[in-house]
Amino acid sequence: MNWGFIGFGRIARKFLESLQSVEGEIPFAFASRSNAVALREEFPEARVYESYEALLMDPQVDVVYISTTHNFHYGNTVAALNHGKHVVCEKPLGISYAEAKAMADLAREKKLFLLEAMWMRFLPAYREAIRRAKSGEIGPIRHITASFGFRSEISTNPDGRLMNPDLAGGALYDVGVYPLTLISDLFGWEPESFKAHAIKSITGVDETIQIQLDFGDDRLAQTLGSVALNTNKEACIYGEAGYIKMPLFWKCETFEVHKGEEVETVNIPYQSTGYAHEIIETAACIANGKTESELFTLNDSLMSAQLVENILTTIFKKK
Ligand SMILES: NC(=O)c1ccc[n+]([C@@H]2O[C@H](COP(=O)([O-])OP(=O)(O)OC[C@H]3O[C@@H](n4cnc5c(N)ncnc54)[C@H](OP(=O)(O)O)[C@@H]3O)[C@@H](O)[C@H]2O)c1
């Protein structure tokens, strides 16, 4: 298929590398509002557009990958679907439940493929770790912990995408969705109750957020997300007969199964930069006429958007 890129920043480069590793998938066109001239020089074989609209008008583009800042995901996705393009949109799909619902509804109405790029869910090692956890070999699962925090050169830039509220910055949208997604694989998306606390940035976004969730039936979870602190980036799934430790869980290539003194290490490398697996899944779904992936469904996106909205509402006391 011919892929078009809407926005071309940091993550688009890593996605491109993965795309180039998948046979039959072509980086056909790029649209960048800030960088088209340089991209034209760098990719002379590709079509480069200065506006997103121009790329969407290109009849030879089959599917678009949207990696703009969070605030633009809704508008970019709606425009792409209205131009008849299949869409893979970076997480979060929308910055509210209403946005995500409108996006999913439009994709369903147009019978086009739509996927939130929750790449973790497609990684072979991640899937195997979840399969092992579900198999019962570590007993009934009682507790999950997962943290994902980083501090980068843009963590202190009030205008940058992580801290700027106008770009829908904040830790929960950017990294906090990964722990919640892992927890959803084992406990679902609907905790009976949760408590969330945040350290707010001077710009008014959640720069660090901790969440305790209670799923009933003696099932608890705890997450930490930050775009200001470099944290341990590990997930642990605790069962009554052992635990599974996933270092770097959101880009999982290795995990450990602990049972008493016994430790088994499992290594399953991902292809290229890891995004290849969601690309392969997208291509297979579209080839088979599917409008969503069973590995991360539109319902997953909607449930995730609802949970994120509920959590942010308690933090910011919005009505
Ligand atoms: N899956 C992953 O592993 C992963 C990792 C990091 C980020 N992400 C997600 O990918 C998306 C982009 O992240 P990124 O790190 O690639 O961001 P980025 O490099 O800062 O920006 C991506 C693009 O967004 C547009 N943009 C940035 N700042 C803007 C502004 N102030 N006003 C208008 N447009 C602006 C630009 O589009 P133009 O090129 O058109 O100018 C830019 O190329 C986010 O949704 C993020 O959550 C995913």
The ligand as an SDF file (V2000), in Angstrom:
LIG
                    3D

 48 52  0  0  0  0  0  0  0  0999 V2000
    4.2960    5.3610   19.4010 N   0  0  0  0  0  0  0  0  0  0  0  0
    5.3290    5.8950   20.0210 C   0  0  0  0  0  0  0  0  0  0  0  0
    6.2660    5.2300   20.4310 O   0  0  0  0  0  0  0  0  0  0  0  0
    5.3710    7.3730   20.1900 C   0  0  0  0  0  0  0  0  0  0  0  0
    6.5360    7.9760   20.6630 C   0  0  0  0  0  0  0  0  0  0  0  0
    6.5620    9.3580   20.7340 C   0  0  0  0  0  0  0  0  0  0  0  0
    5.4480   10.0890   20.3880 C   0  0  0  0  0  0  0  0  0  0  0  0
    4.3210    9.4490   19.9700 N   0  0  0  0  0  0  0  0  0  0  0  0
    3.1260   10.1880   19.5700 C   0  0  0  0  0  0  0  0  0  0  0  0
    3.3930   10.7460   18.2840 O   0  0  0  0  0  0  0  0  0  0  0  0
    2.8040   12.0330   18.1670 C   0  0  0  0  0  0  0  0  0  0  0  0
    3.8550   13.0420   17.7980 C   0  0  0  0  0  0  0  0  0  0  0  0
    4.9450   12.9750   18.6830 O   0  0  0  0  0  0  0  0  0  0  0  0
    6.4120   13.4920   18.2250 P   0  0  0  0  0  0  0  0  0  0  0  0
    7.3070   13.2300   19.3690 O   0  0  0  0  0  0  0  0  0  0  0  0
    6.7410   12.9480   16.8950 O   0  0  0  0  0  0  0  0  0  0  0  0
    6.1050   15.0550   18.1450 O   0  0  0  0  0  0  0  0  0  0  0  0
    6.9020   16.2460   17.4330 P   0  0  0  0  0  0  0  0  0  0  0  0
    8.1280   15.7500   16.7620 O   0  0  0  0  0  0  0  0  0  0  0  0
    7.0610   17.3380   18.4390 O   0  0  0  0  0  0  0  0  0  0  0  0
    5.8020   16.7800   16.3880 O   0  0  0  0  0  0  0  0  0  0  0  0
    5.1640   15.9960   15.4660 C   0  0  0  0  0  0  0  0  0  0  0  0
    4.5180   16.8940   14.4350 C   0  0  0  0  0  0  0  0  0  0  0  0
    3.4430   17.6400   15.0120 O   0  0  0  0  0  0  0  0  0  0  0  0
    3.3770   18.9350   14.4170 C   0  0  0  0  0  0  0  0  0  0  0  0
    3.6290   19.9410   15.4630 N   0  0  0  0  0  0  0  0  0  0  0  0
    4.5260   19.8890   16.4590 C   0  0  0  0  0  0  0  0  0  0  0  0
    4.4730   21.0170   17.2190 N   0  0  0  0  0  0  0  0  0  0  0  0
    3.5260   21.7840   16.6620 C   0  0  0  0  0  0  0  0  0  0  0  0
    2.9980   23.0750   16.9520 C   0  0  0  0  0  0  0  0  0  0  0  0
    3.4630   23.7920   17.9760 N   0  0  0  0  0  0  0  0  0  0  0  0
    2.0260   23.5590   16.1650 N   0  0  0  0  0  0  0  0  0  0  0  0
    1.5560   22.8490   15.1190 C   0  0  0  0  0  0  0  0  0  0  0  0
    2.0250   21.6100   14.7740 N   0  0  0  0  0  0  0  0  0  0  0  0
    2.9860   21.0950   15.5570 C   0  0  0  0  0  0  0  0  0  0  0  0
    4.4940   19.0110   13.3810 C   0  0  0  0  0  0  0  0  0  0  0  0
    3.9340   18.6820   12.1170 O   0  0  0  0  0  0  0  0  0  0  0  0
    4.5830   19.2120   10.7250 P   0  0  0  0  0  0  0  0  0  0  0  0
    5.6220   18.2000   10.3670 O   0  0  0  0  0  0  0  0  0  0  0  0
    3.4280   19.2600    9.8130 O   0  0  0  0  0  0  0  0  0  0  0  0
    5.1340   20.5620   11.0000 O   0  0  0  0  0  0  0  0  0  0  0  0
    5.4520   17.9280   13.8550 C   0  0  0  0  0  0  0  0  0  0  0  0
    6.2130   17.3700   12.8320 O   0  0  0  0  0  0  0  0  0  0  0  0
    2.0830   12.2570   19.4900 C   0  0  0  0  0  0  0  0  0  0  0  0
    0.7720   11.8120   19.3650 O   0  0  0  0  0  0  0  0  0  0  0  0
    2.8060   11.3480   20.4760 C   0  0  0  0  0  0  0  0  0  0  0  0
    1.9920   10.9190   21.5510 O   0  0  0  0  0  0  0  0  0  0  0  0
    4.2760    8.1030   19.8440 C   0  0  0  0  0  0  0  0  0  0  0  0
  1  2  1  0
  2  3  2  0
  2  4  1  0
  4  5  1  0
  4 48  2  0
  5  6  2  0
  6  7  1  0
  7  8  2  0
  8  9  1  0
  8 48  1  0
  9 10  1  0
  9 46  1  0
 10 11  1  0
 11 12  1  0
 11 44  1  0
 12 13  1  0
 13 14  1  0
 14 15  2  0
 14 16  1  0
 14 17  1  0
 17 18  1  0
 18 19  2  0
 18 20  1  0
 18 21  1  0
 21 22  1  0
 22 23  1  0
 23 24  1  0
 23 42  1  0
 24 25  1  0
 25 26  1  0
 25 36  1  0
 26 27  1  0
 26 35  1  0
 27 28  2  0
 28 29  1  0
 29 30  1  0
 29 35  2  0
 30 31  1  0
 30 32  2  0
 32 33  1  0
 33 34  2  0
 34 35  1  0
 36 37  1  0
 36 42  1  0
 37 38  1  0
 38 39  2  0
 38 40  1  0
 38 41  1  0
 42 43  1  0
 44 45  1  0
 44 46  1  0
 46 47  1  0
M  CHG  2   8   1  16  -1
M  END
$$$$
